[in-house]
Amino acid sequence: MRYDDSNKSYSINLSGMSLGSRKLLDVIISELDSSDIAPERVCFEITETAAIRNHTSALQFMNVLHGLGCHFF
C-alpha cells in the first residue's frame, strides 16, 4: 500500500529577526518552486515577534509568501 501524504501540512518556525531577509525569502521561494509541496500546505510560525526589526520589510516578506498560498500563524 502506498502512503498518501496529500493531506500533510508543514509548519516552519521563523524568528522575528529573519523576517524581511530577502535572501531567506529567495531561498524559500526557490524551495517551494522545486518541491512537490503545495504552498497551501505550508504554515510559517513566527517566533519572537518582538524581535522584528523592520515591520515594513516583514510585512512585504509575509505578503509575498501569502500571495503564493502559504499561511502564517
C-alpha positions, -999 to 999 in steps of 0.1 A, spaced: 0 0 0 13 34 -9 13 61 18 -9 90 8 6 123 22 -17 146 2 -33 159 34 0 165 51 9 201 62 42 216 71 49 241 99 82 261 97 93 283 125 108 317 116 124 340 140 113 376 141 148 386 131 147 365 99 115 382 86 124 407 59 155 389 48 154 390 10 180 362 9 158 339 30 127 348 10 145 339 -22 156 305 -7 120 298 5 105 306 -29 132 285 -47 125 256 -24 87 259 -30 92 261 -67 115 230 -68 95 208 -45 62 189 -49 48 206 -18 19 229 -25 24 263 -8 -11 260 7 2 232 29 30 253 44 24 274 75 51 297 89 51 302 126 67 334 137 86 333 169 100 363 188 76 388 172 91 415 194 124 410 176 111 421 142 135 448 132 117 463 102 79 459 102 76 472 66 101 446 53 85 419 75 51 427 61 64 425 25 81 392 32 49 378 46 27 392 18 49 376 -9 46 341 7 9 346 15 4 355 -22 19 321 -32 -6 304 -9 14 299 23 -1 306 57 12 323 88 4 317 125 
